[in-house]
Amino acid sequence: MPARTGAEFLEGLARARTQVEIQGETLNGGVASHPAFRNVVRTYARLFDMQHAPAHRDVLTYPSPRTGDPVGTSFLIPRDEQDLVKRRQAFRLWAEASHGMLGRTGDYLNSALMALASAADWFGQADTAFSRNIVAYYEKVRDQDLLCTHTLIPPQANRAVAGSQQGGGALMAHVVREDDNGIVVRGARMLATIGPFADELLVFPSTVLRGTPEDKPYSFAFAVPVDAPGLRFIAREAFDYGRSHFDHPLGSRFDESDAIVIFDDVHVPYERCFTLGDPEICNGFYTKTDALQHMTHQVITRTTAKTEFILGLTTLLTESIGIGQFQHVQADLAEIITTLETLRALGRAAEADAAPNGYGVFTPAWPPLNTARNLYPKLYQRFPEILRKLGASGLMAIPTEADLTSDVAADIDTYLQAATLNGADRVRLFRLVWDTCASAFASRQALYEYYFFGDPVRTAGAYVASYDKSAYVARVRDFLAED
């Protein structure tokens, strides 16, 4: 099957019998038509349709090495600079379509699978079957154009102990037994964004394992269909309230569901397992395969597009109410511009210094990408703050679309006009500002960006530990030793 259309994506969801618990309701299929998911599912369908649009298909697809059919560019194994650029251009097209608000578009985990399959030898250290499994699975997802999500971390019962020790070891998803055909998994994992409407769930390592015998049941990587027997999702409440795009312009389009994953003795066939019982393989899952670099390459492209959106929105806001000439407002705009240009520079540096890795994959340089992933979680927190400050009291009493055709329509046109906008257009703009900086959707975006790569403190610690400082230390020592 070549790259799917939006209609084919929706047809696949219609066949799925994914079990989702949401706001007291149990779904066994029918996710695509449920009010909590209907709009974002159609947003994802439009991304699939872009692969077939004449203006985008040459960037968003390439011929499958196995079938010759067009498949998604995010599966392309980059062998040179041109391949890497094409991948980034494809990332950008999808990122711009959502203004960077969708964090789990398929290209994110497709990039991971590409790198993992290219490093198949890493998985074959204990058993060559695992290397065959990861390659076969990558080709399956590529040629069927499946949408994947993943789940990484244990439930937050007691952060003072390791995930494998919480609840006596029963809470975190773990292998309870093996049979001739595979493993059986019980427990829970967080946090499967888009899980209710994905095709596949990747259950990958996250927390560092110590390599003790007690860690063995928690040492695995595998993939299952989201409607596998015994698998269910507990989804948070939706931030799409079933209102118009006018009233909730972002939440009504881009509210990716987040969900806890419950494994009620889920059977996973061996051919869907990529490592079992090997903490060392799990701990090197991303770093030894360079999956982290290719995933972060996609992320920095998305966050650049998101920052461009923030800059455009903030500029429109300042122009609309005539505050652009004030120096403190210009300082806020300069902060956004600085963040944008920093991301662009880091992305360009990562591509300029790219080189083939040990598996022959042309890989972006890690130091610039690592810098971006440490900076952006903190820098993004300023954007909602800036928008709230500049919008001020104008954000506190915004009418709805229904008011524009009611008895108060004339009042809105008179009293809510702006320096550059009539009353209706000002209301439209300010509802977008609200949905970017102050709504439930906006708060989720800020939290999501802050923890996108995990705990920022631990990420910073890993950043310091991995950065080569020896040359700079030697330079200072040489200076101290001068006569």
LINMO-V279934 format. One line per field, one symbol per residue. burial: I if it has 24 or more other ideal C-beta (glycine too) atoms within 12 Angstrom, else O. A space follows every 10 residues. Layout:
# LINMO-V279934
burial->???
This chain:
# LINMO-V279934
burial->OIIIIIOIII OIIOOIOIII IIOOOOIOOI IIOIIIIIII IIIIIIIIII IIOOOIIOII IIOIOOOOOI IIIIIIIIOO OOIIIIIIII IIIIIIIIII IIIIIIIIII IIIIIIIIII OIIOOOOOOI IOIIIIIIII IIIIIIIIII IIIIIOOOOO OIIIOIOOIO IIIIIOOOOO OIIIIIIIII IIIIIIIIII IIIIIIIIIO OOOOIIIIII IIIIIIIIOO IIIIIIOIII OOIOOIIIII IIIIIIIIII IIIOOIIIII OIIIIIIIIO IIIIIIIIII IIIIIIIIII IIIIIIIIII IIIIIIIIOI IOIOOOOOIO OIIOIIOOII OIIIOIIIOI IOOIOOIOIO IIIIIIOIII IIIIIIIOII IIIIOIIIII IOOIIOOIII OOIIOOOOOO OIOOOIOIOO OOIIOIIIII IIIIIIIIIO IIOIIIOIII IIIIOIOOIO OOIOOOOOOO OOOOOOOOOO OOO
